[in-house]
């Protein structure tokens, strides 16, 4: 895990973890949409499921954007190619 990410989740850490404008906007839009769906009669369990899916999707997109997924695939390919007979 990157140090900057680890410092954001460690309690009583002196590091400050701030959201960028795009991340904050996405969070606000997701919360507004969930509120609108709940107010229009969607069951709360479905709204919570939708919020969970949105959270998982945002983590996946963030990982792809930072290249963590690409590094993971490269490492997997490297390990696999090292195990092949020469």
C-alpha positions as CSV (number, residue, x, y, z in Angstrom):
1,X,0.0,0.0,0.0
2,X,1.3,3.5,-0.8
3,X,2.4,5.5,2.2
4,X,0.1,8.4,1.4
5,X,-2.9,6.1,1.4
6,X,-1.9,4.3,4.6
7,X,-1.5,7.7,6.4
8,X,-5.0,8.6,5.4
9,X,-6.5,5.6,7.2
10,X,-4.3,5.5,10.2
11,X,-6.1,7.1,13.2
12,X,-4.4,10.0,15.0
13,X,-2.1,10.5,12.0
14,X,-0.6,13.9,11.4
15,X,-1.1,13.5,7.6
16,X,-4.0,15.2,6.0
17,X,-5.9,13.4,3.3
18,X,-7.8,15.8,1.1
19,X,-10.2,15.0,-1.7
20,X,-9.7,16.7,-5.1
21,X,-12.6,18.6,-6.7
22,X,-13.5,15.8,-9.0
23,X,-13.7,13.2,-6.2
24,X,-15.7,15.5,-4.0
25,X,-18.2,16.2,-6.8
26,X,-18.7,12.5,-7.5
27,X,-19.4,11.8,-3.8
28,X,-21.9,14.7,-3.7
29,X,-23.7,13.5,-6.8
30,X,-23.9,9.9,-5.6
31,X,-25.4,11.1,-2.2
32,X,-27.9,13.4,-3.9
33,X,-29.0,10.6,-6.3
34,X,-29.4,8.2,-3.4
35,X,-31.4,10.7,-1.5
36,X,-33.6,11.4,-4.5
37,X,-34.2,7.7,-5.0
38,X,-35.1,7.1,-1.4
39,X,-37.5,10.1,-1.4
40,X,-39.2,8.8,-4.5
41,X,-40.0,5.5,-2.9
42,X,-37.1,3.2,-3.6
43,X,-36.6,0.8,-0.6
44,X,-33.7,1.7,1.6
45,X,-32.1,-1.7,1.2
46,X,-31.9,-1.1,-2.6
47,X,-30.5,2.4,-2.1
48,X,-27.8,1.0,0.2
49,X,-27.0,-1.7,-2.3
50,X,-26.7,1.0,-5.0
51,X,-24.4,3.1,-2.7
52,X,-22.2,0.0,-2.1
53,X,-21.9,-0.7,-5.8
54,X,-21.0,2.9,-6.5
55,X,-18.3,2.7,-3.8
56,X,-16.9,-0.5,-5.3
57,X,-16.9,1.0,-8.8
58,X,-15.2,4.2,-7.6
59,X,-12.5,2.2,-5.9
60,X,-12.0,0.1,-9.1
61,X,-11.8,3.2,-11.3
62,X,-9.4,4.9,-8.9
63,X,-7.1,1.9,-8.9
64,X,-7.2,1.8,-12.7
65,X,-6.5,5.5,-12.9
66,X,-3.5,5.2,-10.6
67,X,-2.0,2.3,-12.4
68,X,-2.2,-0.1,-9.5
69,X,-4.1,-2.6,-11.6
70,X,-1.6,-2.4,-14.4
71,X,1.3,-3.0,-11.9
72,X,-0.6,-6.0,-10.5
73,X,-1.1,-7.5,-13.9
74,X,2.6,-6.8,-14.8
75,X,3.7,-8.6,-11.6
76,X,1.4,-11.5,-12.3
77,X,2.7,-11.8,-15.9
78,X,6.3,-11.6,-14.6
79,X,5.7,-14.4,-12.1
80,X,3.9,-16.5,-14.6
81,X,6.7,-16.1,-17.3
82,X,9.4,-16.9,-14.7
83,X,7.7,-20.3,-14.0
84,X,7.6,-21.3,-17.7
85,X,10.3,-23.7,-18.9
86,X,13.1,-22.2,-21.0
